[in-house]
């Protein structure tokens, strides 16, 4: 079951565990501004192909 | 949206999935690193004041009014225990029946904006609405503070000068 987290935990996961940030908002919102280092996979496009670049052994943080 | 994305990732075989509930607006409100076309542009977060007087629905108006006046303010933001904005009491409403409860005199559901709204939009919206300030909340509706038109305009002017 996925875990809801706050900002400090996001930072810790990224810095200590190689957490991967994924913005699931539509591309215009991502292109306007996103968290540094985040990639964009819109919610409607989440599938095996679009997530193939993510490492399943490391945390994935969605927002 | 993000809980659904997190759930979807789990169906795709990911086992270390986390949902950043407060999301991008929370990140940007903390002035943490960002990228993109608007990165670095001033936003509501750059002009927000975090010195609002907060009160709760069960408090007598008299107690609240004293706190507000002592702080040199004319507004109290009504929040719940999680600091989620429920309403607002301002101006003459603070002088009403001092024994009344906040819940009975507050203006419910005041307009709010997110901290990542660009400052120019904030200024234009305030001017068009002929209002001097707006509340800023995060994605969860928790109070961050207030942006005043004069502060926002000053920030924009400072950017123009540099």
Backbone of each chain as ProteinMPNN parsed JSONL, in Angstrom:
{"seq_chain_A": "XXXXXXXXXXXXXXXXXXXXXXXXXXXXXXXXXXXXXXXXXXXXXXXXXXXXXXXXXXXXXXX", "coords_chain_A": {"N_chain_A": [[0.852, -1.198, 0.0], [0.605, 2.187, -0.888], [2.332, 5.04, 0.55], [1.347, 7.976, 2.167], [3.121, 11.022, 2.249], [5.013, 13.792, 3.66], [6.623, 16.981, 2.94], [9.278, 17.017, 4.101], [9.901, 14.33, 4.238], [9.851, 13.661, 1.563], [12.129, 15.013, 0.664], [14.067, 13.629, 2.112], [13.851, 11.019, 1.094], [14.59, 11.43, -1.562], [17.199, 12.404, -1.308], [18.553, 10.477, 0.278], [17.79, 7.921, -0.55], [17.632, 7.807, -3.236], [15.197, 8.545, -4.35], [12.603, 8.738, -6.804], [11.037, 11.294, -8.47], [7.801, 11.879, -9.652], [5.751, 13.782, -11.591], [2.34, 13.87, -11.99], [0.562, 15.441, -13.206], [-1.07, 17.209, -15.976], [0.885, 17.82, -19.005], [1.159, 20.72, -19.654], [1.127, 21.931, -17.126], [3.299, 20.784, -15.906], [5.354, 21.656, -17.588], [5.258, 24.365, -17.134], [6.096, 24.717, -14.431], [7.936, 22.659, -12.272], [8.95, 20.322, -9.715], [12.38, 20.289, -9.11], [14.195, 17.923, -10.899], [12.121, 16.175, -11.217], [10.17, 13.944, -13.256], [7.728, 13.838, -15.921], [4.823, 12.071, -16.018], [1.762, 11.916, -17.06], [-1.261, 11.221, -15.269], [-3.186, 9.801, -16.78], [-1.629, 8.491, -18.542], [-0.147, 6.555, -17.348], [1.4, 3.569, -17.562], [2.802, 0.294, -18.335], [4.696, 0.814, -20.309], [5.232, 3.643, -20.237], [6.291, 3.884, -17.726], [8.582, 2.506, -17.789], [11.11, 3.521, -17.572], [11.556, 3.962, -14.946], [13.093, 2.963, -11.895], [12.377, 0.085, -10.248], [13.399, -0.719, -7.857], [13.94, 1.429, -6.343], [12.553, 4.165, -4.381], [9.447, 5.577, -5.509], [8.02, 8.659, -5.952], [5.041, 10.241, -6.146], [3.278, 13.142, -7.3]], "CA_chain_A": [[0.0, 0.0, 0.0], [1.428, 3.394, -0.955], [2.407, 5.79, 1.806], [1.29, 9.438, 2.053], [4.266, 11.642, 2.929], [5.124, 15.246, 3.647], [7.781, 17.53, 2.244], [10.58, 16.615, 4.655], [10.148, 12.939, 3.877], [10.193, 13.68, 0.133], [13.538, 15.405, 0.563], [14.911, 12.548, 2.641], [13.839, 9.885, 0.153], [15.36, 11.799, -2.75], [18.626, 12.559, -0.982], [19.164, 9.296, 0.908], [17.42, 6.637, -1.137], [17.495, 7.91, -4.694], [13.776, 8.618, -4.709], [12.297, 9.24, -8.141], [9.849, 12.151, -8.418], [6.978, 11.818, -10.861], [4.584, 14.677, -11.606], [1.297, 13.181, -12.771], [-0.336, 16.468, -13.755], [-0.946, 17.342, -17.435], [2.15, 18.437, -19.448], [1.306, 22.178, -19.531], [1.439, 22.296, -15.742], [4.684, 20.361, -15.674], [6.257, 22.54, -18.35], [5.267, 25.672, -16.493], [7.014, 24.617, -13.294], [7.893, 21.372, -11.584], [10.011, 20.104, -8.737], [13.64, 19.993, -9.792], [14.51, 16.503, -10.971], [10.921, 15.36, -11.47], [9.77, 13.679, -14.632], [6.282, 13.979, -16.094], [4.007, 11.011, -16.622], [0.384, 12.239, -16.667], [-2.033, 10.111, -14.692], [-3.87, 9.0, -17.804], [-0.657, 7.768, -19.376], [0.64, 5.621, -16.526], [1.288, 2.153, -17.954], [4.11, -0.393, -18.302], [5.64, 1.451, -21.235], [5.66, 4.988, -19.803], [7.024, 3.794, -16.455], [9.709, 1.577, -17.96], [12.355, 4.192, -17.207], [11.658, 4.067, -13.487], [13.745, 1.834, -11.222], [11.434, -0.463, -9.267], [14.08, -0.97, -6.577], [14.054, 2.71, -5.626], [11.236, 4.773, -4.122], [8.814, 6.448, -6.504], [7.193, 9.644, -5.244], [4.154, 10.919, -7.096], [2.57, 14.333, -6.831]], "C_chain_A": [[0.886, 1.246, 0.0], [1.3, 4.223, 0.317], [2.304, 7.298, 1.533], [2.453, 10.056, 2.836], [4.225, 13.158, 2.803], [6.459, 15.66, 3.036], [9.125, 17.036, 2.78], [10.919, 15.169, 4.303], [10.471, 12.814, 2.38], [11.681, 13.974, -0.025], [14.456, 14.274, 1.032], [14.992, 11.381, 1.654], [14.68, 10.185, -1.089], [16.852, 11.805, -2.442], [19.275, 11.261, -0.51], [18.902, 7.986, 0.175], [17.229, 6.701, -2.646], [16.057, 7.938, -5.156], [13.555, 9.277, -6.053], [10.976, 10.016, -8.098], [9.101, 12.092, -9.746], [5.798, 12.774, -10.718], [3.545, 14.057, -12.524], [0.257, 14.155, -13.32], [-0.151, 16.557, -15.274], [0.336, 18.089, -17.821], [2.223, 19.958, -19.329], [1.677, 22.617, -18.117], [2.869, 21.919, -15.397], [5.652, 21.322, -16.359], [6.337, 23.923, -17.73], [6.241, 25.671, -15.311], [6.83, 23.266, -12.612], [9.04, 21.274, -10.594], [11.268, 19.683, -9.492], [13.921, 18.487, -9.745], [13.317, 15.61, -11.26], [10.748, 15.096, -12.963], [8.253, 13.777, -14.711], [5.688, 12.74, -16.752], [2.567, 11.3, -16.179], [-0.381, 11.0, -16.207], [-2.627, 9.194, -15.76], [-2.914, 8.17, -18.652], [0.189, 6.778, -18.593], [0.387, 4.19, -16.986], [2.696, 1.546, -17.948], [5.142, 0.328, -19.168], [6.156, 2.792, -20.701], [6.461, 4.946, -18.498], [8.265, 2.911, -16.564], [11.052, 2.208, -17.574], [12.557, 4.332, -15.71], [12.258, 2.789, -12.91], [12.818, 1.322, -10.12], [12.074, -0.747, -7.912], [14.235, 0.299, -5.745], [12.668, 3.317, -5.404], [10.746, 5.612, -5.302], [7.85, 7.357, -5.745], [6.342, 10.37, -6.265], [3.544, 12.153, -6.458], [1.799, 14.927, -7.986]], "O_chain_A": [[1.814, 1.346, 0.802], [0.317, 4.13, 1.053], [3.088, 7.838, 0.753], [2.729, 9.648, 3.964], [3.514, 13.722, 1.972], [7.294, 14.832, 2.673], [10.011, 16.679, 2.003], [12.084, 14.828, 4.096], [11.268, 11.965, 1.982], [12.394, 13.279, -0.749], [15.489, 14.003, 0.42], [16.066, 10.83, 1.412], [15.388, 9.318, -1.601], [17.662, 11.282, -3.208], [20.421, 10.977, -0.859], [19.695, 7.049, 0.267], [16.724, 5.76, -3.257], [15.728, 7.42, -6.223], [14.226, 10.247, -6.403], [9.934, 9.469, -7.737], [9.69, 12.236, -10.817], [4.952, 12.605, -9.84], [3.824, 13.756, -13.684], [-0.787, 13.748, -13.831], [0.828, 16.031, -15.802], [0.825, 18.907, -17.041], [3.271, 20.467, -18.931], [2.446, 23.56, -17.933], [3.562, 22.645, -14.685], [6.646, 21.743, -15.768], [7.377, 24.578, -17.797], [7.11, 26.538, -15.218], [5.709, 22.802, -12.407], [9.985, 22.06, -10.643], [11.225, 18.839, -10.387], [13.885, 17.869, -8.681], [13.481, 14.418, -11.521], [11.125, 15.907, -13.809], [7.573, 13.798, -13.685], [6.011, 12.408, -17.893], [2.189, 10.972, -15.054], [-0.167, 9.892, -16.699], [-2.572, 7.97, -15.648], [-3.328, 7.269, -19.382], [1.146, 6.22, -19.131], [-0.713, 3.663, -16.819], [3.664, 2.22, -17.595], [6.311, 0.436, -18.801], [7.36, 3.049, -20.709], [7.22, 5.869, -18.204], [8.914, 2.606, -15.564], [12.015, 1.497, -17.284], [13.615, 4.773, -15.26], [11.97, 1.685, -13.372], [12.514, 2.046, -9.171], [11.372, -0.989, -6.93], [14.618, 0.24, -4.576], [11.728, 3.023, -6.141], [11.53, 6.263, -5.993], [6.986, 6.893, -5.0], [6.868, 11.042, -7.152], [3.322, 12.208, -5.248], [1.124, 15.943, -7.821]]}, "seq_chain_B": "XXXXXXXXXXXXXXXXXXXXXXXXXXXXXXXXXXXXXXXXXXXXXXXXXXXXXXXXXXXXXXXXXXXXXXXXXXXXXXXXXXXXXXXXXXXXXXXXXXXXXXXXXXXXXXXXXXXXXXXXXXXXXXXXXXXXXXXXXXXXXXXXXXXXXXXXXXXXXXXXXX", "coords_chain_B": {"N_chain_B": [[-5.552, 13.55, -7.317], [-2.959, 12.465, -7.219], [-3.094, 10.266, -5.329], [-4.47, 8.386, -6.85], [-2.684, 7.982, -8.888], [-0.58, 6.861, -7.467], [-1.761, 4.488, -6.607], [-2.173, 3.299, -9.059], [0.46, 2.903, -9.925], [1.229, 0.894, -8.186], [-0.257, -1.22, -9.135], [1.185, -1.678, -11.352], [3.386, -2.966, -10.557], [5.19, -1.657, -8.899], [6.66, -1.32, -5.735], [7.605, 0.399, -3.829], [6.125, 2.939, -3.254], [5.207, 6.316, -2.93], [3.12, 8.982, -1.881], [3.161, 12.303, -2.372], [1.407, 14.255, -0.704], [0.772, 17.024, -0.303], [1.924, 18.162, -2.485], [3.078, 19.984, -5.46], [2.56, 22.739, -4.985], [3.038, 23.033, -2.306], [5.751, 22.473, -2.174], [6.842, 24.536, -3.722], [6.007, 26.69, -2.234], [7.729, 26.565, -0.16], [9.949, 27.515, -1.256], [11.738, 25.756, -2.521], [14.01, 23.993, -4.775], [13.134, 24.337, -8.225], [12.088, 23.69, -11.632], [11.498, 24.572, -15.108], [9.369, 26.564, -17.289], [8.295, 28.728, -15.842], [9.828, 28.79, -13.626], [11.488, 30.419, -11.022], [10.185, 32.776, -11.491], [8.368, 35.344, -9.807], [6.024, 34.357, -7.33], [2.892, 33.861, -5.575], [3.814, 32.872, -3.19], [6.118, 34.296, -2.742], [5.342, 36.702, -1.764], [3.837, 36.365, 0.42], [2.476, 36.959, 3.649], [2.925, 35.638, 6.829], [1.601, 36.208, 9.208], [-0.989, 36.049, 10.146], [-3.848, 36.314, 12.298], [-5.217, 33.621, 13.901], [-8.238, 31.816, 14.622], [-10.679, 29.765, 16.363], [-13.732, 27.923, 15.755], [-15.278, 27.594, 18.07], [-14.703, 29.631, 19.833], [-15.366, 32.539, 21.894], [-16.441, 35.605, 20.446], [-15.517, 37.945, 21.646], [-13.048, 37.286, 22.874], [-11.511, 36.715, 20.673], [-11.585, 39.116, 19.26], [-10.137, 40.763, 20.969], [-7.558, 39.641, 20.753], [-7.034, 40.118, 18.06], [-7.067, 42.904, 17.881], [-4.981, 43.528, 19.617], [-2.868, 42.71, 18.151], [-2.784, 44.563, 16.246], [-4.345, 44.206, 14.023], [-7.132, 43.652, 11.697], [-8.538, 41.472, 11.115], [-9.531, 38.069, 11.483], [-8.611, 34.746, 10.893], [-10.491, 31.896, 10.507], [-9.846, 28.704, 11.552], [-9.523, 25.072, 11.53], [-8.513, 22.324, 13.7], [-6.496, 21.259, 12.209], [-5.509, 23.356, 10.918], [-6.851, 24.06, 8.68], [-8.573, 26.252, 6.536], [-11.621, 27.675, 7.487], [-13.217, 29.9, 7.612], [-13.712, 33.484, 7.947], [-13.348, 36.441, 9.902], [-13.889, 39.847, 9.901], [-13.152, 43.387, 10.092], [-15.931, 45.389, 10.929], [-17.443, 43.308, 11.839], [-16.099, 42.2, 13.921], [-16.792, 43.733, 16.023], [-19.234, 43.005, 16.894], [-21.743, 41.198, 18.854], [-20.083, 40.367, 21.635], [-20.195, 38.041, 23.048], [-20.995, 36.146, 21.332], [-20.382, 33.183, 19.375], [-17.547, 32.367, 17.366], [-18.221, 30.76, 15.197], [-20.817, 31.589, 14.634], [-20.651, 34.111, 13.599], [-18.792, 34.235, 11.615], [-17.589, 34.681, 8.236], [-18.158, 32.268, 6.021], [-16.044, 30.029, 4.094], [-13.987, 31.699, 2.643], [-12.415, 33.16, -0.275], [-9.519, 31.633, -1.663], [-6.072, 31.295, -2.687], [-3.508, 29.339, -4.339], [-0.076, 28.916, -3.348], [1.655, 28.847, -5.525], [0.697, 30.345, -7.59], [1.327, 32.681, -10.15], [2.758, 35.88, -9.488], [2.012, 38.139, -10.913], [-0.466, 37.461, -11.926], [-1.826, 37.286, -9.537], [-1.8, 39.975, -8.668], [-3.258, 41.194, -10.753], [-5.719, 39.904, -10.468], [-6.512, 40.705, -7.909], [-6.736, 43.45, -8.286], [-8.737, 43.58, -10.261], [-10.848, 42.519, -8.822], [-11.126, 44.426, -6.98], [-10.065, 44.205, -4.382], [-8.005, 44.058, -1.428], [-6.436, 42.066, -0.481], [-5.627, 38.517, -0.338], [-6.258, 35.205, 0.802], [-3.859, 32.594, 1.272], [-3.551, 29.217, 0.697], [-2.464, 25.798, 1.146], [-2.492, 22.789, -0.889], [-4.058, 21.136, 0.61], [-5.728, 22.818, 1.865], [-4.798, 24.1, 4.064], [-3.92, 26.927, 6.036], [-1.561, 29.213, 4.82], [-0.896, 31.898, 4.702], [-1.355, 35.41, 4.066], [-1.627, 37.299, 1.097], [-0.96, 40.589, 0.357], [-2.08, 43.238, -1.697], [-0.412, 45.495, -1.938], [2.091, 44.507, -1.152], [2.521, 42.531, -3.068], [2.55, 44.016, -5.435], [4.798, 45.564, -4.945], [6.823, 43.66, -4.937], [6.759, 42.893, -7.628], [7.492, 45.28, -8.804], [10.081, 45.548, -7.83], [11.324, 43.466, -9.139], [11.198, 44.402, -11.77], [12.943, 46.505, -11.624], [15.42, 45.33, -11.424]], "CA_chain_B": [[-4.993, 12.891, -8.501], [-1.77, 11.674, -6.92], [-3.395, 8.943, -4.754], [-4.833, 7.46, -7.937], [-1.441, 7.653, -9.596], [0.167, 5.944, -6.603], [-2.443, 3.19, -6.67], [-1.913, 2.743, -10.402], [1.842, 2.411, -9.964], [1.283, -0.388, -7.476], [-0.772, -2.267, -10.03], [2.212, -1.902, -12.388], [4.487, -3.733, -9.969], [6.06, -0.855, -8.034], [6.376, -1.65, -4.325], [8.033, 1.504, -2.965], [5.398, 4.07, -3.816], [4.872, 7.348, -1.951], [2.27, 10.049, -2.4], [3.445, 13.622, -1.782], [0.028, 14.755, -0.63], [0.643, 18.483, -0.443], [2.255, 18.419, -3.885], [3.967, 21.021, -5.977], [2.353, 24.053, -4.37], [3.71, 22.994, -1.003], [7.189, 22.523, -2.459], [7.183, 25.88, -4.185], [5.774, 27.62, -1.129], [8.917, 26.508, 0.693], [11.056, 28.038, -2.075], [12.698, 24.698, -2.831], [14.384, 24.073, -6.199], [12.163, 23.947, -9.253], [12.518, 23.903, -13.009], [10.37, 24.824, -15.994], [9.266, 27.881, -17.906], [7.997, 29.778, -14.858], [10.703, 28.676, -12.455], [12.201, 31.655, -10.711], [9.28, 33.915, -11.572], [7.745, 35.539, -8.495], [4.702, 33.761, -7.141], [2.228, 34.298, -4.338], [4.651, 32.475, -2.051], [7.162, 35.286, -2.519], [4.8, 37.921, -1.168], [2.878, 36.007, 1.476], [2.79, 37.243, 5.051], [2.425, 34.526, 7.656], [1.322, 36.694, 10.558], [-2.432, 36.129, 10.368], [-4.388, 35.879, 13.579], [-6.125, 32.496, 13.669], [-9.16, 31.524, 15.72], [-11.438, 28.52, 16.172], [-15.178, 28.194, 15.702], [-15.929, 27.579, 19.382], [-14.241, 30.736, 20.689], [-16.225, 33.733, 21.95], [-15.953, 36.685, 19.588], [-14.796, 38.924, 22.46], [-11.652, 36.846, 23.044], [-10.848, 36.819, 19.363], [-11.444, 40.54, 18.933], [-9.02, 41.291, 21.769], [-6.301, 39.181, 20.138], [-6.856, 40.774, 16.769], [-6.711, 44.317, 18.121], [-3.659, 43.577, 20.255], [-1.868, 42.491, 17.097], [-2.888, 45.655, 15.282], [-4.98, 43.689, 12.795], [-8.58, 43.818, 11.676], [-9.101, 40.241, 10.553], [-9.139, 36.787, 12.074], [-8.893, 33.623, 9.994], [-11.042, 30.777, 11.273], [-9.248, 27.439, 11.094], [-9.797, 23.926, 12.402], [-7.322, 21.859, 14.404], [-5.434, 20.966, 11.217], [-5.195, 24.664, 10.327], [-7.589, 24.216, 7.422], [-9.376, 27.477, 6.598], [-13.073, 27.489, 7.504], [-13.921, 31.162, 7.427], [-12.973, 34.71, 8.254], [-14.102, 37.529, 10.552], [-13.076, 41.045, 9.728], [-13.763, 44.709, 10.184], [-16.966, 45.675, 11.92], [-17.983, 42.053, 12.393], [-15.39, 41.937, 15.18], [-17.38, 44.562, 17.086], [-20.582, 42.51, 17.186], [-21.982, 40.611, 20.179], [-18.8, 39.798, 22.063], [-20.42, 36.706, 23.612], [-21.314, 35.228, 20.226], [-19.279, 32.297, 18.994], [-16.945, 32.607, 16.055], [-19.0, 30.023, 14.186], [-22.062, 32.281, 14.308], [-20.429, 35.423, 12.966], [-17.768, 34.201, 10.565], [-17.943, 34.585, 6.82], [-17.594, 30.963, 5.67], [-15.487, 29.76, 2.759], [-13.371, 32.809, 1.908], [-11.611, 32.781, -1.454], [-8.096, 31.396, -1.406], [-5.255, 30.938, -3.855], [-2.369, 28.481, -4.034], [1.154, 29.716, -3.296], [2.428, 28.828, -6.762], [0.107, 31.226, -8.605], [2.323, 33.721, -10.424], [2.418, 37.105, -8.764], [1.325, 39.077, -11.8], [-1.869, 37.033, -11.935], [-2.389, 37.656, -8.235], [-2.029, 41.423, -8.676], [-4.356, 41.506, -11.665], [-6.969, 39.393, -9.898], [-6.891, 41.564, -6.785], [-7.185, 44.752, -8.826], [-10.033, 43.394, -10.931], [-11.87, 42.278, -7.803], [-11.104, 45.576, -6.074], [-9.794, 43.735, -3.018], [-6.647, 44.405, -1.028], [-5.644, 40.909, -0.058], [-6.242, 37.198, -0.528], [-5.646, 34.156, 1.609], [-3.093, 31.576, 0.55], [-3.592, 27.908, 1.361], [-1.838, 24.734, 0.359], [-3.431, 21.903, -1.582], [-4.964, 20.532, 1.592], [-6.58, 23.862, 2.425], [-4.206, 24.663, 5.287], [-3.539, 28.332, 5.902], [-0.145, 29.594, 4.729], [-0.824, 33.307, 5.069], [-2.127, 36.357, 3.261], [-0.902, 38.178, 0.172], [-1.552, 41.917, 0.237], [-1.833, 43.84, -3.004], [0.744, 46.406, -1.901], [3.307, 43.684, -1.106], [2.67, 41.84, -4.35], [2.951, 45.007, -6.436], [6.174, 45.964, -4.646], [7.692, 42.575, -5.418], [6.83, 42.974, -9.089], [8.256, 46.491, -9.129], [11.486, 45.253, -7.532], [11.831, 42.614, -10.224], [11.365, 45.249, -12.944], [14.102, 47.386, -11.426], [16.676, 44.573, -11.502]], "C_chain_B": [[-3.827, 11.973, -8.125], [-2.061, 10.351, -6.187], [-3.765, 7.916, -5.832], [-3.592, 7.038, -8.716], [-0.627, 6.644, -8.777], [-0.446, 4.545, -6.657], [-2.174, 2.512, -8.015], [-0.494, 2.181, -10.498], [1.963, 1.058, -9.258], [0.754, -1.527, -8.346], [0.233, -2.603, -11.129], [3.456, -2.58, -11.812], [5.455, -2.944, -9.109], [5.664, -1.099, -6.571], [6.792, -0.54, -3.36], [7.418, 2.797, -3.489], [4.958, 5.026, -2.7], [4.063, 8.443, -2.631], [2.592, 11.336, -1.658], [2.124, 14.374, -1.787], [-0.099, 16.254, -0.911], [1.087, 18.972, -1.817], [3.107, 19.635, -4.186], [3.801, 22.368, -5.28], [3.032, 24.13, -3.014], [5.212, 23.142, -1.179], [7.62, 23.949, -2.835], [6.987, 26.916, -3.088], [6.976, 27.669, -0.197], [10.158, 27.008, -0.048], [12.145, 27.004, -2.322], [12.941, 24.662, -4.347], [13.305, 23.575, -7.155], [12.76, 24.212, -10.622], [11.274, 24.148, -13.851], [10.315, 26.283, -16.416], [9.089, 29.01, -16.879], [8.89, 29.727, -13.636], [11.453, 29.982, -12.233], [11.336, 32.892, -10.817], [8.618, 34.107, -10.209], [6.335, 34.954, -8.442], [4.108, 34.287, -5.842], [3.09, 33.98, -3.126], [5.709, 33.523, -1.73], [6.65, 36.546, -1.818], [3.909, 37.631, 0.036], [3.393, 36.417, 2.851], [2.171, 36.124, 5.899], [2.063, 34.948, 9.058], [-0.172, 36.851, 10.835], [-2.789, 35.704, 11.79], [-5.409, 34.781, 13.285], [-7.039, 32.316, 14.877], [-9.957, 30.277, 15.36], [-12.936, 28.781, 16.347], [-15.847, 28.248, 17.074], [-15.534, 28.717, 20.301], [-15.267, 31.867, 20.733], [-15.597, 34.858, 21.118], [-15.112, 37.689, 20.381], [-13.329, 38.564, 22.621], [-10.867, 37.054, 21.752], [-10.575, 38.284, 19.031], [-10.287, 41.161, 19.706], [-7.685, 40.909, 21.144], [-6.0, 39.933, 18.844], [-6.4, 42.22, 16.97], [-5.314, 44.436, 18.713], [-2.546, 43.42, 19.224], [-1.897, 43.6, 16.049], [-3.51, 45.228, 13.974], [-6.466, 44.01, 12.787], [-9.287, 42.573, 11.146], [-8.62, 39.026, 11.345], [-9.52, 35.677, 11.097], [-9.332, 32.428, 10.843], [-10.505, 29.466, 10.694], [-9.68, 26.301, 12.022], [-8.477, 23.462, 13.034], [-6.165, 21.516, 13.459], [-4.96, 22.225, 10.498], [-5.818, 24.831, 8.939], [-8.548, 25.399, 7.565], [-10.871, 27.165, 6.502], [-13.813, 28.79, 7.211], [-13.061, 32.341, 7.823], [-13.914, 35.68, 8.975], [-13.271, 38.786, 10.386], [-13.895, 42.315, 9.92], [-14.804, 44.815, 11.277], [-17.555, 44.422, 12.545], [-17.318, 41.72, 13.724], [-16.003, 42.715, 16.342], [-18.782, 44.1, 17.476], [-20.696, 41.974, 18.608], [-20.744, 39.839, 20.634], [-18.958, 38.408, 22.695], [-20.754, 35.676, 22.529], [-20.112, 34.348, 19.915], [-18.81, 32.62, 17.578], [-17.777, 31.973, 14.947], [-20.228, 30.8, 13.711], [-21.852, 33.587, 13.563], [-19.446, 35.376, 11.796], [-18.39, 34.194, 9.167], [-17.342, 33.269, 6.347], [-16.986, 30.929, 4.268], [-14.89, 30.931, 2.03], [-12.549, 32.305, 0.718], [-10.152, 32.604, -1.053], [-7.384, 31.147, -2.734], [-4.14, 30.011, -3.398], [-1.083, 29.319, -4.079], [1.932, 29.762, -4.599], [1.792, 29.661, -7.882], [1.08, 32.38, -8.868], [1.816, 35.083, -9.947], [1.682, 38.118, -9.639], [-0.171, 38.742, -11.872], [-2.546, 37.43, -10.631], [-2.743, 39.146, -8.227], [-3.225, 41.779, -9.558], [-5.703, 41.082, -11.086], [-7.446, 40.276, -8.751], [-7.416, 42.909, -7.293], [-8.563, 44.626, -9.467], [-11.167, 43.203, -9.921], [-11.982, 43.421, -6.813], [-10.96, 45.141, -4.613], [-8.309, 43.95, -2.713], [-5.794, 43.209, -0.652], [-6.367, 39.615, -0.394], [-5.513, 36.182, 0.343], [-4.901, 33.175, 0.711], [-3.151, 30.284, 1.355], [-2.851, 26.893, 0.507], [-2.928, 23.834, -0.232], [-4.453, 21.283, -0.641], [-5.887, 21.562, 2.237], [-6.037, 24.454, 3.708], [-3.713, 26.087, 5.026], [-2.018, 28.491, 5.837], [0.01, 31.049, 5.153], [-1.697, 34.147, 4.155], [-1.186, 37.112, 2.322], [-1.669, 39.487, 0.073], [-1.135, 42.521, -1.098], [-0.571, 44.706, -2.989], [2.06, 45.621, -1.891], [3.586, 43.06, -2.472], [3.157, 42.81, -5.424], [4.405, 45.436, -6.214], [7.167, 44.914, -5.145], [7.866, 42.635, -6.932], [7.67, 44.175, -9.511], [9.75, 46.254, -8.912], [12.11, 44.415, -8.644], [12.098, 43.444, -11.477], [12.636, 46.088, -12.848], [15.42, 46.658, -11.617], [16.941, 44.002, -12.892]], "O_chain_B": [[-3.712, 10.858, -8.632], [-1.331, 9.383, -6.403], [-3.418, 6.739, -5.734], [-3.469, 5.891, -9.146], [-0.059, 5.699, -9.324], [0.269, 3.546, -6.743], [-1.974, 1.299, -8.084], [-0.276, 1.118, -11.079], [2.716, 0.188, -9.694], [1.255, -2.65, -8.295], [0.156, -3.659, -11.757], [4.459, -2.745, -12.508], [6.445, -3.499, -8.633], [4.482, -1.085, -6.224], [6.376, -0.539, -2.201], [8.098, 3.633, -4.083], [4.416, 4.608, -1.677], [4.29, 8.782, -3.792], [2.33, 11.453, -0.461], [1.776, 15.043, -2.76], [-0.972, 16.685, -1.665], [0.69, 20.048, -2.265], [3.751, 20.221, -3.316], [4.784, 23.059, -5.015], [3.541, 25.181, -2.626], [5.866, 23.856, -0.419], [8.613, 24.478, -2.336], [7.717, 27.905, -3.022], [7.219, 28.674, 0.471], [11.274, 26.934, 0.467], [13.331, 27.331, -2.331], [12.166, 25.234, -5.113], [12.663, 22.549, -6.93], [13.794, 24.867, -10.755], [10.147, 23.962, -13.39], [11.102, 27.115, -15.965], [9.654, 30.095, -17.024], [8.733, 30.525, -12.712], [11.987, 30.568, -13.174], [11.697, 33.948, -10.297], [8.335, 33.125, -9.524], [5.566, 35.054, -9.398], [4.739, 35.052, -5.113], [3.097, 34.729, -2.149], [6.152, 33.633, -0.587], [7.44, 37.358, -1.336], [3.301, 38.539, 0.602], [4.569, 36.25, 3.174], [1.024, 35.73, 5.687], [2.191, 34.166, 9.999], [-0.575, 37.677, 11.654], [-2.129, 34.859, 12.394], [-6.348, 34.985, 12.515], [-6.662, 32.623, 16.007], [-9.923, 29.797, 14.227], [-13.341, 29.74, 17.004], [-16.886, 28.891, 17.222], [-15.987, 28.766, 21.444], [-15.954, 32.129, 19.746], [-14.378, 35.029, 21.098], [-14.126, 38.221, 19.873], [-12.46, 39.43, 22.519], [-9.722, 37.507, 21.755], [-9.487, 38.645, 18.583], [-9.545, 41.984, 19.17], [-6.788, 41.743, 21.018], [-4.864, 40.326, 18.579], [-5.471, 42.691, 16.314], [-4.554, 45.336, 18.355], [-1.437, 43.925, 19.399], [-1.13, 43.578, 15.086], [-3.236, 45.818, 12.928], [-6.996, 44.569, 13.747], [-10.462, 42.609, 10.78], [-7.48, 38.963, 11.806], [-10.62, 35.674, 10.546], [-8.636, 32.012, 11.768], [-10.685, 29.165, 9.515], [-10.137, 26.531, 13.142], [-7.453, 24.135, 12.912], [-5.005, 21.488, 13.868], [-4.126, 22.169, 9.594], [-5.363, 25.643, 8.134], [-9.241, 25.536, 8.574], [-11.327, 26.492, 5.578], [-14.9, 28.781, 6.633], [-11.85, 32.22, 8.009], [-15.111, 35.731, 8.694], [-12.08, 38.792, 10.697], [-15.126, 42.314, 9.912], [-14.584, 44.385, 12.409], [-18.101, 44.466, 13.648], [-17.907, 41.035, 14.561], [-15.762, 42.394, 17.506], [-19.44, 44.737, 18.298], [-19.854, 42.26, 19.459], [-20.41, 38.791, 20.081], [-17.976, 37.684, 22.858], [-20.79, 34.475, 22.796], [-18.968, 34.729, 20.164], [-19.575, 33.079, 16.729], [-18.004, 32.575, 13.898], [-20.635, 30.695, 12.554], [-22.787, 34.113, 12.959], [-19.286, 36.359, 11.073], [-19.526, 33.771, 8.956], [-16.118, 33.156, 6.277], [-17.367, 31.698, 3.386], [-15.249, 31.159, 0.875], [-12.058, 31.176, 0.713], [-9.629, 33.334, -0.212], [-8.004, 30.836, -3.751], [-3.861, 29.911, -2.203], [-1.028, 30.328, -4.782], [2.789, 30.629, -4.769], [2.301, 29.676, -9.003], [1.596, 32.987, -7.929], [0.624, 35.384, -9.998], [0.83, 38.863, -9.154], [-1.021, 39.633, -11.876], [-3.7, 37.858, -10.626], [-3.844, 39.53, -7.831], [-4.091, 42.561, -9.164], [-6.696, 41.802, -11.196], [-8.638, 40.562, -8.633], [-8.412, 43.431, -6.792], [-9.442, 45.458, -9.245], [-12.291, 43.659, -10.134], [-12.824, 43.397, -5.915], [-11.65, 45.65, -3.729], [-7.475, 44.015, -3.617], [-4.575, 43.321, -0.52], [-7.56, 39.614, -0.696], [-4.311, 36.292, 0.583], [-5.265, 32.958, -0.445], [-2.839, 30.265, 2.546], [-2.638, 27.096, -0.688], [-4.121, 24.096, -0.085], [-5.568, 20.95, -1.043], [-6.732, 21.213, 3.062], [-6.725, 25.226, 4.376], [-3.175, 26.403, 3.965], [-1.288, 27.974, 6.683], [0.941, 31.392, 5.881], [-2.652, 33.656, 3.553], [-0.089, 37.511, 2.712], [-2.857, 39.507, -0.247], [-0.009, 42.345, -1.562], [0.237, 44.653, -3.916], [3.027, 46.016, -2.542], [4.716, 43.058, -2.961], [4.044, 42.491, -6.215], [5.151, 45.645, -7.171], [8.213, 45.245, -5.703], [8.967, 42.455, -7.452], [8.457, 44.096, -10.454], [10.581, 46.699, -9.704], [13.259, 44.622, -9.035], [13.094, 43.229, -12.168], [13.311, 46.345, -13.845], [16.432, 47.282, -11.937], [17.96, 43.344, -13.105]]}, "name": "protein", "num_of_chains": 2, "seq": "XXXXXXXXXXXXXXXXXXXXXXXXXXXXXXXXXXXXXXXXXXXXXXXXXXXXXXXXXXXXXXXXXXXXXXXXXXXXXXXXXXXXXXXXXXXXXXXXXXXXXXXXXXXXXXXXXXXXXXXXXXXXXXXXXXXXXXXXXXXXXXXXXXXXXXXXXXXXXXXXXXXXXXXXXXXXXXXXXXXXXXXXXXXXXXXXXXXXXXXXXXXXXXXXXXXXXXXXXXXXXXXXX"}
